[in-house]
Amino acid sequence: MISYRQYQTGDEKQIVTLWNESLWKDPITPNRFRNLVLLDINFDPEGLYLAFDQNKLIGCAYAVRRLSTMLGTDLEPDNGWIPFFFVDKHYRKSGGGSRLILKLLTL
């Protein structure tokens, strides 16, 4: 049975591993993931959803919205982005990826 939860400290290794298996044309290192995602001023762990089959990460989707202004009042509270989304190739077309996106849309 597939379970879903939000990001927790320590998930990075599994995320980076699955990212590189799934998005092999756009690889990432643990340091780059940390710098681009976790250390981003707008990072919100509630927007990073993970799908697991037992303890194995099988999918990941991230939604982000601007939490900190860059210029003036440009927060755009009604807008958000999904910078990355991927599912293990053995679990594609099983509905797990769709459920990840639905979770993001209800944030």
Buried (B, 14 or more C-beta within 10 A) or exposed (E): EBEBEBBEEEBBEBBBEBBBEBEEEEEBEEEEBBEEBBEBEBBBEEBBBBBBBEEEBBBBBBBBBBEEEEEEEEBEEEEBEBEBBBBBEEBBEBEBBEBBBEBBEEE
